[in-house]
Amino acid sequence: MNIGIVLYPTYGGSGVVATELGKGLAQRGHNVHFVSYARPMRLDEFHERISFHEVSFSAYPLFEYPPYDLALASHLVDIIKFHKLDLLHVHYAIPHATSAYLAKQILGETGQHIPVITTLHGTDITIVGSDPSYAPVVTFSINKSDGVTAVSEYLRNETCNRFDIENEIEVIPNFIDLERFKRSEKSHFKKALCPNGEKVLVHVSNFREVKRVSDTVELFDKVLKSGIEAHLLLVGDGPDRQKVENRCRELGICEHVRFLGKQEKIEDILSIADLFLIPSGSETFGLAALEAMSCSVPVISSNIGGLPELNIHGETGYLCDLGDTDAMGDYAISILSDDELQQKLSRNARKRAEVFEQSLVIDHYESYYRKVMKRMEETQGSPTVK
């Protein structure tokens, strides 16, 4: 198949999943065309079956904000037409699904039909889509897609509850490369950070308010006060970083906390972790938690969104009510002070991650692609599924 993938190129989970999906499809012999306003962060190697198309748009004086959605639609028309795409897979409802619908309508005037599949990742539904000014467009774009997927049962339910959805939504979860994300020997790294054998706790996020990074600091402070010697590694960057740094100073724990900024090889850091913390206020799946679990790291998380579908309470870690840093701290102390418990949770975490192995999920996507293409072929006479 010739497959177009429209995505945001940013550090967040949707861009990572879309890029890794495309790379996996290319490995299986499909021709993949990535479309975005910048090269995706994970698209860092040449592959003969992968192409990248950068969407450029001009800042006319008439427009206060350049109309990216229109530039994207026009670009998609060109790519679909001249690269003979069989299918277009867009990640995020707006503006990607909206632009894809416009491109499809333009092509329809020429008698060319292409199925559009929209994958919902989270904030396009729970945050952006909740804005009344966007809700009609979100609803329309989802219902006009030829196929719709969501990364968790929670997100599918939220979408159906928030909008008047006529389409069926297929749940296809995020996935993990078990070979890349596995615990490896990094004793020299851990020795440099923890010369006295201290425990290592890790948090990874974009430091937005919804990630509640300050909760991570609060529960870590409780761990230190229990007498456990430990270091907290905070990976990522964003608008809340200064606030979190200030809180560390107020608590007097700066010497135990390291701000590592954005890191590409997260697996190296996770390989020395004893515990992963994700107290988020909104997670439709929890890709960062899955990466930790794949590296055999137990997880303490909030019990919101899609996290309970991933982190099994008492088996791979623990779930706590949102903002309950006391309970999170207590669970952290119990894990870090009991080697047998920590090892059991570590083994279970890796085993749970295997359910989301990359090739299994890509199988699911390929099957869904063919299902949607066959349905369109039957109703509109599209080309035969390859």
ABEGO torsion letter per residue (X at the ends): XBBBBBBBABABAAAAAAAAAAAAAAAAGBBBBBBBABBBAABABBBAABBBBBBBBBBBAABABBBAAAAAAAAAAAAAAAAGBABBBBBEAOAAAAAAAAAAAAAAAAGBBBBBBBBBAGAAAAAAAABAAAAAAAAAAAAABABBBBABAAAAAAAAAABBBABBBBBBBBBBBAAABBBBBAAAAAAAABAAGBBBBBBBBAGBAAAGAAAAAAAAAAAAAAGBBBBBBBBEBEAAAAAAAAAAAAAGAAAABBBAEBBABAAAAAAABABBBBABABBAAGAAAAAAAAAGBBBBBBABEAAAAABBBGAAEBBBBBGBAAAAAAAAAAAAABAAAAAAAAAAAAAAAAAABAAAAAAAAAAAAAAAAAAAAAAAGBBBBX
